[in-house]
């Protein structure tokens, strides 16, 4: 799990994630689909995503003001 969900930190963590190229291709495809899905969600979805993240064990400290919700969604894809 990355130390933060801020864009730069998350991107570095994802880049350094130890997986094969085939797995990375699948992951990239899934992340693209997740981002497209998120772009179609209503504004109040952010609150629901945060609640679900906490229920799934993502530490509240990662949900500070300095995080990108798409990184939260992407992390669940990994």
C-alpha positions as CSV (number, residue, x, y, z in Angstrom):
1,X,0.0,0.0,0.0
2,X,1.4,3.4,-0.9
3,X,2.2,5.8,2.0
4,X,-0.2,8.4,0.5
5,X,-2.7,8.7,-2.3
6,X,-1.3,12.0,-3.6
7,X,-0.8,11.9,-7.3
8,X,3.1,11.9,-7.4
9,X,3.5,9.3,-4.6
10,X,0.8,7.0,-5.9
11,X,2.2,7.1,-9.5
12,X,5.7,6.2,-8.2
13,X,4.3,3.4,-6.1
14,X,2.4,2.0,-9.0
15,X,5.4,2.3,-11.4
16,X,7.6,0.4,-8.9
17,X,5.0,-2.3,-8.2
18,X,6.7,-5.7,-8.8
19,X,4.5,-7.3,-11.5
20,X,5.2,-8.8,-14.9
21,X,4.6,-6.8,-18.1
22,X,1.5,-8.8,-18.9
23,X,0.1,-8.1,-15.5
24,X,1.0,-4.4,-15.9
25,X,-0.9,-4.3,-19.2
26,X,-4.0,-5.8,-17.5
27,X,-3.7,-3.4,-14.6
28,X,-3.3,-0.4,-16.9
29,X,-6.5,-1.4,-18.8
30,X,-8.4,-1.8,-15.6
31,X,-7.2,1.5,-14.3
32,X,-8.3,3.2,-17.6
33,X,-11.8,1.6,-17.2
34,X,-12.0,2.7,-13.6
35,X,-11.1,6.3,-14.5
36,X,-13.8,6.3,-17.2
37,X,-16.3,4.9,-14.8
38,X,-15.5,7.5,-12.1
39,X,-15.9,10.3,-14.6
40,X,-19.5,9.3,-15.1
41,X,-20.4,9.3,-11.4
42,X,-22.5,12.0,-9.6
43,X,-20.7,14.4,-7.2
44,X,-22.0,12.6,-4.1
45,X,-20.2,9.4,-5.0
46,X,-17.0,10.7,-3.4
47,X,-18.6,10.3,0.1
48,X,-19.7,6.8,-0.7
49,X,-16.2,5.8,-2.0
50,X,-14.6,7.2,1.1
51,X,-16.9,5.1,3.3
52,X,-16.3,1.9,1.4
53,X,-12.6,2.5,1.4
54,X,-12.6,2.7,5.2
55,X,-14.7,-0.4,5.4
56,X,-12.2,-2.2,3.1
57,X,-9.4,-1.3,5.5
58,X,-7.8,1.7,3.8
59,X,-6.4,3.8,6.7
60,X,-8.3,7.1,7.3
61,X,-4.9,8.8,7.2
62,X,-4.7,8.2,3.5
63,X,-7.9,10.0,3.0
64,X,-6.5,13.4,3.8
65,X,-7.1,16.5,1.7
66,X,-4.1,15.7,-0.3
67,X,-5.3,12.6,-2.2
68,X,-6.8,11.9,-5.6
69,X,-10.0,9.8,-5.5
70,X,-9.0,8.0,-8.7
71,X,-5.8,6.8,-6.9
72,X,-8.1,5.3,-4.2
73,X,-10.1,3.5,-6.9
74,X,-6.9,2.4,-8.7
75,X,-5.5,1.0,-5.5
76,X,-8.5,-1.3,-5.2
77,X,-7.8,-2.5,-8.7
78,X,-4.3,-3.7,-7.8
